[in-house]
């Protein structure tokens, strides 16, 4: 019987940490890892969408994961996203992730070409075979990957004993219920869209993996605490506050991750910018970013 409890909680998606010249920063990666561990999160999701993985080389992704693991191994749960747009690179990253001691690996489906289910299943199973002693999590994000995880493909993937569940970033919360209903407590389903954490947990998600968790972890930790206690009204109020902050952060010219890294400077963290073609923060964004900082402080202060 697999230990699934280690996945049940709030797991921030880890942001890429760069030096001022745009190169990956091992030092800043370790500092950011220590910061999030100190916030009391359940784990970290490393080298996913929020980590700008599609704009990084295999070598850079290895450096990031290695430095996260230097701080986090044995302290919190680590899930490494290893998906690339070809099988060989993905398998190489999967084997590397297992060698560092991660708890699980995850992968999106191949993007651009719309492959049939049997090809996607082969891609995921090939990746999993490169990390034979590590749990595997399917990453369902159809709005970006261009292909959705259907029930027949999910059932096929569950034949692989390493597959433990789904990071579900599709918007319908019904998808969470459908995936959870297949194996009940013998699987782990994560809510992906930050804006609907309460809804996802209420319908059966075991936890959440989110891109804005790292910039306001206190809010999401409180949401999970309240939902677990059956206090849905209070949880919904905090969800609304978090959503309003997300909308304001997305109103900037700069990419959301650039904005959040700017906000985290107030925590003493220097995480660098974002990698092109993601747009950077511009001077005109700064008043809006100050507004977002104030909203986060006030929301956290009300907890």
N, C-alpha and C positions, 0 to 999 in steps of 0.2 A: 504494500500500500504506500503510495507516494505521500510525502509530506507537503500538502498543499497550503497549510496554515501560513507558511512563510510568505505566500503571495497575497494574502488577504489584508489589504490596507491601502494606504495612500502612497503611491509610487510616482514621484516627479519624473518627467522626461528631462534628461540631463542636457544642458545647453553646451554647445561647442565653446571651448575657451581658447582664445587666440592671444598671441602677443600683439603689440601695437603694429607690427609689420604684417600681420595676417597669418603668420605661421601658428601651428598648433602649440599651445603652451602647456607643458607638463606641470609646471609649478601652479599655474592658475587652475588647472584641472583638479589638482589635489586640494587646493584651497576651497574650491567650490564644493567638492565632495565632503570635506570636513564640515563646511557650513550646513549642508543639508542633513548630514548625520546628526548634527547638533539640534536640528529642528524636530527630530523625533519621527521622521518619515519611516515607512516600512521598508522601502527599497529605492532603487534607482533604475530607470530604463535608459540605457546608454547607446548612443549612436543611432538614434531613430530620427524621425522627421525634425523634431525640435533640436536635434544635434547636428542638423545640416548634412546628414550623412551622404546624400546624393551628390554633394559638391566636394567630397573629400576622397582622397586616395585610400587604398587598402592600408597602406603603411601608416597614414595619419589616424585612421580608425583604430588600428592596433595600439598606437601610442596612447590615444585617449583612454581606451579600455584598461590598458596596463596601469595607467596612473590612477584611474578610479579604483582599481582593485588594490593598489598599494595602501589606500586609506580605508576601503570599505570591506575587504574580505573578512568574513567571520563576524561582521558587525551588523550588516543589513543585507537584504536580498538584492542581488544584481541580475538584471535581465539585459543581455546584449543583443541589440538588433544587428543581424549579420547579412541581411538581404542586399544583394547587388543586382545589376541587370544582366548578369550572366551566372551560370551555375558554378563554374570553376572558382571565381572570386568569392562567391558566397560560401562555398565549401571551405575555402582557405580561411576565411574569417571565422567560420563555425569551429574549425579545429583549433584555431588560435584562442577563441573565447573559452573553449573547454580547458585548454592548457592553463589558463589563468585562474580557473576555479569558479566561474560564474555559476549561478543557480539555474539559469535557463538561457536559451537563445530564442530569437524571434525573427520572423521575416515577413515582409510584404510579398505579394505575388510579383512576377516579372511585369514590368510596365512597358508601355508603348504598343507592342503587338498584343492583340487580344487573343490569348492562347486558350485552347480548349481545357476543360477541367482536368483531363488525364495528363496533360503536359504540365499544368500547375502542380498537380499532386506529385508528379515525378520530380519536379524542381524542389519542392519542399522536402520530399523524402530523401533526395540526394543530399541536401543541406544537412538534414538531421543525421544521416549516416556518417557524416564527417565529425559529429560530436556524439558518439554512441552512448556516452554515460551522462548526457545532459538533457534536461527537459526541453521540449520544443513548444513554442507558443505561436499560433497563427495570428498574423496582423491583418485584420480586415479594415481597409480604408478605401472603399470603392470610389469616393469622390476625387481622390488623387491617383490611385493606382489604375483606375479605369476598368476594374473588374471586381465583382462582389463575390464574397464567400456564400455559396448556396448550400442548402442542407445536404445535397447528394455529395458535394465535394467534401464537406465537413465529415460526413459519415465515412467517406473513403479515407480521410486523413486519420480518423480515430482508430483505424486498423494498425497504425504505427504506435507502438506502446509508449513512445517518448512524447507523443502529443498530449498535452495536459489541458489545452483550452485555447481561448481566443482573446486577443486584445481587440475589442470591437469598437471601431471608430466610425461606423456608419451612424447616421442620425436617427433612424427609427429604433426606439428602445425595444420594440417588439423583437428585434434581432437578438438582443440579449436573452430574452425569455426563450426564444427558439433554440439557441445554442445551449443554454443552461438546462433545458428540459431533456436533452438527449441523455446526459449521464448524471444529472443532479449534482450531488456533492462530490462525485468522483471526477470533477473537472473544475477549472477556475476560469471565470469569465470576467474580463476587465471592462469597465465603462471607459470609453475613449473620449467622447466630446465633453470637455470641461463644463460646458454650459448646462449639461443635463445630468450631473453626477447624482443628484437626489433621485431623479427619475430612474436612472440606471440601477442604483442600489435598491430602490424600492421594488423593482421588478425582478431582481435576483443577482445582480452583479456582485462579485466577491470583493471587489475593490476598484480602484481607479488608477489609470495611468494618464497623466495629463501634462500638456505643454505649458500651462500657466501655474501649475502647482508650485514650482520653485520660487516664483516671485511673490506668492502669498500663501505659503504652506499652512499657516495657522487657520485660515478660513476653511480649507478643504479637510484638514484634520478634524476640525470641529463639526463639519457637515457629517463626516463618517461617524463620529462619536454620537451625534444626535440621532442619526438614522438607526444606528445599532440599538439605541435606547428607546426607539419608537417615538421620538419627538420630531415628527415630520414637519409640523408647522414652523418650529424654530429653525430646522434645517433648511426649509424652503426660503426663509427670510435671508439666511446667509448666502444661499445659492443666488438669490436675486442680486445681492450686493456684489458677489463675485462676477456675475454676468454683466452688471453695469460697468464694472472696472474693465472687463475684457472688451466691451464695445468701445470704451474710451481709448484704450490702448490701440485698438485696431483703427482708430480715426487718424492716426499719425501717418505722415508720408513714409517714415521708416518702417521696415518690416517688424512684425510683432516681436520677434526674438531680439532684434536690435533695440527696441523700446524697453523690453524687460531687462536686458543687460544694462541699459542706462539706469533704470530704476534701482537695480541691485548695487550700483555704485554707492548708494546711501548705506549699504550694509558693509562697506569696506571691501567690496569685491570688484576686481578689475577683470572682466571676462573678455575684453576686446569687442570688436564689432561683429558684423556678419559677413559672410563670403558672397561676393558677387556671383550671380546676378541679383541676389537679395538686396533690396534698397536699404541704405544706411539712414540713420537718424540725421535730420538736417536741423539747422538752428531754429527754424519755424516750428519744429516739433516740441521744443523745450518747454514752453508754457503748458502744452497739453500733457507732457510727461510729468510736470510738477503737479498738475491736477490729479493725475493717476496716483502719484505717490501719496498725496493727501487722502485720497479715497481709500487706499490700502491701509494707511495708518489709522484712519477713523474706523474702518470696518474691523480691523484687528483689535482696536481699543475697546470695541463694544462686546467682544467675546466674553 
